[in-house]
Amino acid sequence: MLYTGVTNDLQRRVLEHKNKINKGFTEKYYIDKLVYYEVGEDIEGAILREKAIKGGSRKKKIDMVNSFNKEWRDLYDEL
């Protein structure tokens, strides 16, 4: 399962997912590993990018992660 979201504090948000603080999609599907991220300058651009990623095929999303993090290792500790 892949999850796409926008946040102004990536470390905090990933930690919330790891600790199952927020109920919903990420808790239901045990999503707690950061394998890809992008840094943006403004919220409007980030939301547009999120929508573009969500609108893409699963293959495009997998290819995007593979181009950034071929081993799909958890990037949380590298933040």
N, C-alpha and C positions, 0 to 999 in steps of 0.2 A: 504494500500500500504506500502511496506517495501523498504527501501533504504539502500544500503551498500556502504561505501566509505572509503577512506584512507586520512588522513590528518596529518600534523605535528603540528597542533594547533587546538585541538578539540573545545575549547571554541569559538575561532574566527569562525570556520567553522559552528558550530551550530547557532551562532548569525547571520551569513550570511543567512542561511536557514530561520530562524525566521523572518528576515527582507526582505526576497525575493530579496536579492541582486543579486544572480546569476540566470539567466534565465535557464529553462530546466526542467528536470524531477521533481525535488523537488518543484519547483514553480507550475508546472502544476497540480501536485497531492496534493498540500498543505501539504507537508511533512516538519514539523518544530518541531517535538518532538523527543528528544533523549531518547530511551528506552533501549539501550544496547550499550556497547562499550568494546573494549579490548585495552590494552596498550601493545605495542611491543617494541622491542629493535632496530630494523632496518627496513628500508623501504622495502627491498627485502622480508623479512618475512611477513611484513604487507600486501604487494601486494599478496603474495601467500595465506595468510589467507583470504583476501577479495575474491579472486577467488574461494576458497573452499566454502565460505559461499554463494556466488552468484550461485555456481553450485549445491547447495543443494535444496531440495524441500521446498516448502512454509511451510509445516508441521515442517520440521527440524528447520527452522528459527523461527517459532512461539514457538516451544519447547525450543529453545535456549534462547529466550527472557524470556519466562516464568520461566526458571530455574534461571535467573539472576534478574528479575524484574516482579514478578507475577502480580502486579497491573498495569503494563505498565505506571507507572507514569513518568513524564518528569524528567530526571536526570540532566538536564542542570544546575540547581541551586546547585547541589551537587558537581560539578566539582571544 
